[in-house]
């Protein structure tokens, strides 16, 4: 059970990194959408 407790902080860091990546990806998609709309 102690082993799971040691993994929790690592999992938390990975979760934060994943959320950051999702946020960056969303910004990129929004930017591409704007570029496509401005070309029409």
Helices and strands as residue ranges (DSSP letters): H 2-39
